[in-house]
């Protein structure tokens, strides 16, 4: 599962009616993560992060993508690096826990 940047952007662009976990899961599935793991990651991130934190992560991933030589591709290491650059230490912790706990090597 590599194109997480675009998935995060898509997550935030989906209908406001859907719960964040549902939007996260749908975005991750569009980029190849199976439904069970995508649902797991979505549920964990929704439980561990506020909507504002999810938006921060999405914006940071989008900024990272602009300077990347392979736009649309974001590995787990890249995503953790992006999350780690945010001033909120809860974000990289939640991303790492969700990926590891769900067996989703993004």
VMD Tcl script that builds the backbone (N, CA, C; Angstrom):
set m [mol new atoms 318]
animate dup $m
set s [atomselect $m all]
$s set {name element resname resid chain x y z} {
  {N N UNK 1 A 0.864 -1.180 0.000}
  {CA C UNK 1 A 0.000 0.000 0.000}
  {C C UNK 1 A 0.896 1.224 0.000}
  {N N UNK 2 A 1.068 1.869 -1.131}
  {CA C UNK 2 A 1.977 2.996 -1.213}
  {C C UNK 2 A 1.298 4.345 -1.385}
  {N N UNK 3 A 0.274 4.518 -2.203}
  {CA C UNK 3 A -0.239 5.866 -2.480}
  {C C UNK 3 A -1.116 6.418 -1.363}
  {N N UNK 4 A -0.550 6.522 -0.190}
  {CA C UNK 4 A -1.316 6.979 0.963}
  {C C UNK 4 A -1.594 8.474 0.908}
  {N N UNK 5 A -0.721 9.237 0.296}
  {CA C UNK 5 A -0.939 10.684 0.203}
  {C C UNK 5 A -2.268 10.977 -0.450}
  {N N UNK 6 A -2.482 10.403 -1.604}
  {CA C UNK 6 A -3.711 10.648 -2.321}
  {C C UNK 6 A -4.897 10.104 -1.548}
  {N N UNK 7 A -4.720 8.981 -0.871}
  {CA C UNK 7 A -5.802 8.415 -0.065}
  {C C UNK 7 A -6.196 9.374 1.043}
  {N N UNK 8 A -5.210 9.969 1.710}
  {CA C UNK 8 A -5.520 10.904 2.789}
  {C C UNK 8 A -6.239 12.135 2.262}
  {N N UNK 9 A -5.819 12.598 1.094}
  {CA C UNK 9 A -6.495 13.750 0.505}
  {C C UNK 9 A -7.928 13.393 0.143}
  {N N UNK 10 A -8.125 12.210 -0.407}
  {CA C UNK 10 A -9.461 11.766 -0.776}
  {C C UNK 10 A -10.346 11.564 0.428}
  {N N UNK 11 A -9.755 11.100 1.510}
  {CA C UNK 11 A -10.491 10.894 2.748}
  {C C UNK 11 A -11.152 12.196 3.182}
  {N N UNK 12 A -10.389 13.264 3.138}
  {CA C UNK 12 A -10.888 14.548 3.603}
  {C C UNK 12 A -11.870 15.182 2.633}
  {N N UNK 13 A -11.836 14.749 1.380}
  {CA C UNK 13 A -12.708 15.346 0.373}
  {C C UNK 13 A -14.071 14.664 0.269}
  {N N UNK 14 A -14.209 13.487 0.858}
  {CA C UNK 14 A -15.474 12.768 0.762}
  {C C UNK 14 A -16.567 13.467 1.555}
  {N N UNK 15 A -17.766 13.014 1.360}
  {CA C UNK 15 A -18.946 13.594 2.000}
  {C C UNK 15 A -18.772 13.739 3.501}
  {N N UNK 16 A -19.227 14.869 4.016}
  {CA C UNK 16 A -19.142 15.141 5.451}
  {C C UNK 16 A -20.095 14.256 6.235}
  {N N UNK 17 A -21.029 13.587 5.553}
  {CA C UNK 17 A -22.006 12.739 6.225}
  {C C UNK 17 A -21.371 11.481 6.794}
  {N N UNK 18 A -20.363 10.967 6.132}
  {CA C UNK 18 A -19.743 9.715 6.557}
  {C C UNK 18 A -18.825 9.958 7.747}
  {N N UNK 19 A -18.762 8.964 8.617}
  {CA C UNK 19 A -17.865 9.029 9.774}
  {C C UNK 19 A -16.423 9.018 9.269}
  {N N UNK 20 A -15.512 9.642 10.009}
  {CA C UNK 20 A -14.110 9.636 9.573}
  {C C UNK 20 A -13.564 8.234 9.309}
  {N N UNK 21 A -13.920 7.263 10.144}
  {CA C UNK 21 A -13.421 5.897 9.938}
  {C C UNK 21 A -13.854 5.352 8.591}
  {N N UNK 22 A -15.088 5.635 8.195}
  {CA C UNK 22 A -15.613 5.176 6.919}
  {C C UNK 22 A -14.876 5.854 5.772}
  {N N UNK 23 A -14.635 7.146 5.891}
  {CA C UNK 23 A -13.919 7.876 4.841}
  {C C UNK 23 A -12.483 7.396 4.721}
  {N N UNK 24 A -11.825 7.180 5.850}
  {CA C UNK 24 A -10.449 6.693 5.828}
  {C C UNK 24 A -10.397 5.318 5.174}
  {N N UNK 25 A -11.290 4.433 5.596}
  {CA C UNK 25 A -11.330 3.083 5.051}
  {C C UNK 25 A -11.560 3.107 3.545}
  {N N UNK 26 A -12.524 3.881 3.088}
  {CA C UNK 26 A -12.823 3.954 1.655}
  {C C UNK 26 A -11.607 4.452 0.867}
  {N N UNK 27 A -10.936 5.473 1.392}
  {CA C UNK 27 A -9.749 5.998 0.716}
  {C C UNK 27 A -8.640 4.968 0.639}
  {N N UNK 28 A -8.398 4.262 1.726}
  {CA C UNK 28 A -7.339 3.254 1.735}
  {C C UNK 28 A -7.669 2.082 0.814}
  {N N UNK 29 A -8.938 1.707 0.762}
  {CA C UNK 29 A -9.343 0.619 -0.126}
  {C C UNK 29 A -9.153 0.994 -1.592}
  {N N UNK 30 A -9.427 2.243 -1.929}
  {CA C UNK 30 A -9.240 2.684 -3.314}
  {C C UNK 30 A -7.789 2.517 -3.751}
  {N N UNK 31 A -6.889 2.542 -2.804}
  {CA C UNK 31 A -5.474 2.421 -3.143}
  {C C UNK 31 A -4.894 1.063 -2.797}
  {N N UNK 32 A -5.781 0.054 -2.663}
  {CA C UNK 32 A -5.299 -1.313 -2.615}
  {C C UNK 32 A -5.300 -2.019 -1.273}
  {N N UNK 33 A -5.583 -1.346 -0.195}
  {CA C UNK 33 A -5.606 -2.035 1.093}
  {C C UNK 33 A -6.912 -2.803 1.200}
  {N N UNK 34 A -6.842 -4.049 1.671}
  {CA C UNK 34 A -8.065 -4.835 1.758}
  {C C UNK 34 A -9.028 -4.224 2.784}
  {N N UNK 35 A -10.297 -4.567 2.625}
  {CA C UNK 35 A -11.358 -3.947 3.424}
  {C C UNK 35 A -11.148 -4.121 4.928}
  {N N UNK 36 A -10.765 -5.308 5.350}
  {CA C UNK 36 A -10.603 -5.566 6.782}
  {C C UNK 36 A -9.524 -4.672 7.395}
  {N N UNK 37 A -8.362 -4.598 6.766}
  {CA C UNK 37 A -7.290 -3.756 7.317}
  {C C UNK 37 A -7.604 -2.274 7.178}
  {N N UNK 38 A -8.231 -1.884 6.070}
  {CA C UNK 38 A -8.607 -0.481 5.881}
  {C C UNK 38 A -9.613 -0.052 6.948}
  {N N UNK 39 A -10.587 -0.918 7.230}
  {CA C UNK 39 A -11.560 -0.617 8.288}
  {C C UNK 39 A -10.873 -0.500 9.642}
  {N N UNK 40 A -9.918 -1.382 9.877}
  {CA C UNK 40 A -9.177 -1.364 11.141}
  {C C UNK 40 A -8.403 -0.053 11.301}
  {N N UNK 41 A -7.667 0.337 10.270}
  {CA C UNK 41 A -6.896 1.585 10.320}
  {C C UNK 41 A -7.834 2.776 10.506}
  {N N UNK 42 A -8.919 2.808 9.750}
  {CA C UNK 42 A -9.874 3.901 9.863}
  {C C UNK 42 A -10.448 4.022 11.265}
  {N N UNK 43 A -10.841 2.897 11.827}
  {CA C UNK 43 A -11.415 2.901 13.180}
  {C C UNK 43 A -10.393 3.363 14.205}
  {N N UNK 44 A -9.173 2.874 14.077}
  {CA C UNK 44 A -8.132 3.262 15.038}
  {C C UNK 44 A -7.786 4.746 14.943}
  {N N UNK 45 A -7.628 5.242 13.712}
  {CA C UNK 45 A -7.291 6.662 13.576}
  {C C UNK 45 A -8.442 7.546 14.038}
  {N N UNK 46 A -9.672 7.151 13.749}
  {CA C UNK 46 A -10.815 7.930 14.229}
  {C C UNK 46 A -10.841 7.949 15.748}
  {N N UNK 47 A -10.522 6.819 16.364}
  {CA C UNK 47 A -10.538 6.738 17.817}
  {C C UNK 47 A -9.397 7.485 18.477}
  {N N UNK 48 A -8.259 7.532 17.790}
  {CA C UNK 48 A -7.062 8.113 18.392}
  {C C UNK 48 A -6.826 9.579 18.030}
  {N N UNK 49 A -7.398 10.038 16.913}
  {CA C UNK 49 A -7.143 11.405 16.450}
  {C C UNK 49 A -8.450 12.180 16.291}
  {N N UNK 50 A -8.366 13.453 16.531}
  {CA C UNK 50 A -9.515 14.330 16.302}
  {C C UNK 50 A -9.609 14.617 14.805}
  {N N UNK 51 A -10.721 15.169 14.380}
  {CA C UNK 51 A -10.875 15.551 12.982}
  {C C UNK 51 A -9.797 16.559 12.598}
  {N N UNK 52 A -9.502 17.490 13.483}
  {CA C UNK 52 A -8.447 18.473 13.225}
  {C C UNK 52 A -7.094 17.815 13.022}
  {N N UNK 53 A -6.800 16.794 13.818}
  {CA C UNK 53 A -5.530 16.088 13.665}
  {C C UNK 53 A -5.487 15.334 12.336}
  {N N UNK 54 A -6.612 14.719 11.962}
  {CA C UNK 54 A -6.676 14.025 10.674}
  {C C UNK 54 A -6.466 15.009 9.528}
  {N N UNK 55 A -7.032 16.192 9.661}
  {CA C UNK 55 A -6.857 17.212 8.627}
  {C C UNK 55 A -5.408 17.681 8.566}
  {N N UNK 56 A -4.763 17.843 9.723}
  {CA C UNK 56 A -3.343 18.225 9.745}
  {C C UNK 56 A -2.504 17.191 8.999}
  {N N UNK 57 A -2.781 15.928 9.271}
  {CA C UNK 57 A -2.042 14.850 8.629}
  {C C UNK 57 A -2.267 14.877 7.118}
  {N N UNK 58 A -3.500 15.081 6.705}
  {CA C UNK 58 A -3.805 15.156 5.276}
  {C C UNK 58 A -3.094 16.307 4.592}
  {N N UNK 59 A -3.076 17.465 5.255}
  {CA C UNK 59 A -2.382 18.635 4.674}
  {C C UNK 59 A -0.878 18.400 4.598}
  {N N UNK 60 A -0.320 17.799 5.639}
  {CA C UNK 60 A 1.126 17.539 5.650}
  {C C UNK 60 A 1.494 16.538 4.554}
  {N N UNK 61 A 0.673 15.530 4.374}
  {CA C UNK 61 A 0.926 14.539 3.329}
  {C C UNK 61 A 0.838 15.188 1.945}
  {N N UNK 62 A -0.117 16.095 1.774}
  {CA C UNK 62 A -0.255 16.798 0.487}
  {C C UNK 62 A 0.969 17.658 0.217}
  {N N UNK 63 A 1.475 18.334 1.227}
  {CA C UNK 63 A 2.663 19.166 1.069}
  {C C UNK 63 A 3.874 18.305 0.725}
  {N N UNK 64 A 3.977 17.161 1.360}
  {CA C UNK 64 A 5.072 16.240 1.089}
  {C C UNK 64 A 5.014 15.773 -0.363}
  {N N UNK 65 A 3.804 15.497 -0.833}
  {CA C UNK 65 A 3.612 14.992 -2.183}
  {C C UNK 65 A 4.081 15.992 -3.229}
  {N N UNK 66 A 3.891 17.269 -2.990}
  {CA C UNK 66 A 4.262 18.292 -3.974}
  {C C UNK 66 A 5.752 18.280 -4.278}
  {N N UNK 67 A 6.580 17.992 -3.301}
  {CA C UNK 67 A 8.020 17.991 -3.512}
  {C C UNK 67 A 8.598 16.622 -3.799}
  {N N UNK 68 A 7.757 15.621 -3.861}
  {CA C UNK 68 A 8.216 14.249 -4.038}
  {C C UNK 68 A 8.484 13.949 -5.507}
  {N N UNK 69 A 9.473 13.125 -5.764}
  {CA C UNK 69 A 9.786 12.739 -7.138}
  {C C UNK 69 A 8.828 11.671 -7.654}
  {N N UNK 70 A 8.118 11.020 -6.752}
  {CA C UNK 70 A 7.114 10.024 -7.137}
  {C C UNK 70 A 5.774 10.432 -6.536}
  {N N UNK 71 A 5.128 11.453 -7.095}
  {CA C UNK 71 A 3.856 11.928 -6.544}
  {C C UNK 71 A 2.827 10.814 -6.462}
  {N N UNK 72 A 2.068 10.832 -5.390}
  {CA C UNK 72 A 1.031 9.829 -5.196}
  {C C UNK 72 A 1.511 8.586 -4.489}
  {N N UNK 73 A 2.811 8.508 -4.220}
  {CA C UNK 73 A 3.368 7.354 -3.533}
  {C C UNK 73 A 3.892 7.803 -2.174}
  {N N UNK 74 A 3.410 7.169 -1.141}
  {CA C UNK 74 A 3.861 7.494 0.203}
  {C C UNK 74 A 3.954 6.197 0.978}
  {N N UNK 75 A 5.154 5.787 1.323}
  {CA C UNK 75 A 5.351 4.552 2.078}
  {C C UNK 75 A 5.020 4.789 3.546}
  {N N UNK 76 A 4.992 3.718 4.316}
  {CA C UNK 76 A 4.750 3.849 5.752}
  {C C UNK 76 A 5.809 4.735 6.380}
  {N N UNK 77 A 7.056 4.536 5.992}
  {CA C UNK 77 A 8.130 5.372 6.519}
  {C C UNK 77 A 7.937 6.837 6.177}
  {N N UNK 78 A 7.520 7.106 4.950}
  {CA C UNK 78 A 7.249 8.485 4.536}
  {C C UNK 78 A 6.123 9.083 5.367}
  {N N UNK 79 A 5.049 8.316 5.522}
  {CA C UNK 79 A 3.900 8.817 6.265}
  {C C UNK 79 A 4.268 9.087 7.724}
  {N N UNK 80 A 5.042 8.201 8.321}
  {CA C UNK 80 A 5.474 8.423 9.697}
  {C C UNK 80 A 6.397 9.635 9.792}
  {N N UNK 81 A 7.256 9.827 8.800}
  {CA C UNK 81 A 8.142 10.994 8.777}
  {C C UNK 81 A 7.323 12.276 8.681}
  {N N UNK 82 A 6.322 12.269 7.784}
  {CA C UNK 82 A 5.439 13.428 7.634}
  {C C UNK 82 A 4.710 13.691 8.949}
  {N N UNK 83 A 4.150 12.647 9.531}
  {CA C UNK 83 A 3.414 12.794 10.791}
  {C C UNK 83 A 4.337 13.292 11.896}
  {N N UNK 84 A 5.584 12.807 11.896}
  {CA C UNK 84 A 6.545 13.207 12.914}
  {C C UNK 84 A 6.969 14.663 12.818}
  {N N UNK 85 A 6.798 15.261 11.649}
  {CA C UNK 85 A 7.157 16.663 11.481}
  {C C UNK 85 A 6.078 17.606 12.018}
  {N N UNK 86 A 4.913 17.066 12.307}
  {CA C UNK 86 A 3.845 17.887 12.884}
  {C C UNK 86 A 4.166 18.141 14.346}
  {N N UNK 87 A 3.656 19.216 14.877}
  {CA C UNK 87 A 3.963 19.583 16.255}
  {C C UNK 87 A 3.168 18.776 17.271}
  {N N UNK 88 A 2.282 17.929 16.801}
  {CA C UNK 88 A 1.431 17.135 17.670}
  {C C UNK 88 A 1.965 15.704 17.733}
  {N N UNK 89 A 2.585 15.304 18.842}
  {CA C UNK 89 A 3.181 13.967 18.926}
  {C C UNK 89 A 2.155 12.831 18.893}
  {N N UNK 90 A 0.896 13.124 19.097}
  {CA C UNK 90 A -0.129 12.084 19.060}
  {C C UNK 90 A -0.351 11.555 17.646}
  {N N UNK 91 A -0.077 12.369 16.638}
  {CA C UNK 91 A -0.362 11.970 15.259}
  {C C UNK 91 A 0.565 10.839 14.789}
  {N N UNK 92 A 1.889 10.975 14.891}
  {CA C UNK 92 A 2.731 9.858 14.438}
  {C C UNK 92 A 2.530 8.608 15.286}
  {N N UNK 93 A 2.244 8.795 16.549}
  {CA C UNK 93 A 1.984 7.650 17.417}
  {C C UNK 93 A 0.750 6.893 16.936}
  {N N UNK 94 A -0.317 7.618 16.626}
  {CA C UNK 94 A -1.559 6.994 16.169}
  {C C UNK 94 A -1.367 6.311 14.812}
  {N N UNK 95 A -0.640 6.953 13.895}
  {CA C UNK 95 A -0.401 6.368 12.578}
  {C C UNK 95 A 0.398 5.074 12.721}
  {N N UNK 96 A 1.443 5.102 13.507}
  {CA C UNK 96 A 2.264 3.910 13.704}
  {C C UNK 96 A 1.493 2.787 14.369}
  {N N UNK 97 A 0.719 3.130 15.398}
  {CA C UNK 97 A -0.072 2.124 16.091}
  {C C UNK 97 A -1.126 1.524 15.166}
  {N N UNK 98 A -1.769 2.350 14.356}
  {CA C UNK 98 A -2.810 1.852 13.448}
  {C C UNK 98 A -2.207 0.929 12.399}
  {N N UNK 99 A -1.104 1.345 11.794}
  {CA C UNK 99 A -0.474 0.525 10.752}
  {C C UNK 99 A 0.007 -0.805 11.324}
  {N N UNK 100 A 0.680 -0.747 12.456}
  {CA C UNK 100 A 1.206 -1.965 13.063}
  {C C UNK 100 A 0.088 -2.851 13.605}
  {N N UNK 101 A -0.843 -2.249 14.303}
  {CA C UNK 101 A -1.923 -3.024 14.926}
  {C C UNK 101 A -2.862 -3.674 13.939}
  {N N UNK 102 A -2.947 -3.102 12.758}
  {CA C UNK 102 A -3.869 -3.626 11.734}
  {C C UNK 102 A -3.140 -4.463 10.682}
  {N N UNK 103 A -1.830 -4.590 10.827}
  {CA C UNK 103 A -1.069 -5.329 9.831}
  {C C UNK 103 A -1.072 -4.645 8.484}
  {N N UNK 104 A -1.168 -3.321 8.520}
  {CA C UNK 104 A -1.240 -2.538 7.284}
  {C C UNK 104 A 0.077 -1.844 7.050}
  {N N UNK 105 A 0.945 -2.498 6.359}
  {CA C UNK 105 A 2.204 -1.866 6.012}
  {C C UNK 105 A 1.906 -1.009 4.809}
  {N N UNK 106 A 1.676 0.282 5.082}
  {CA C UNK 106 A 1.182 1.203 4.073}
  {C C UNK 106 A 2.230 1.559 3.057}
}
mol reanalyze $m
mol bondsrecalc $m
mol representation Tube
mol addrep $m
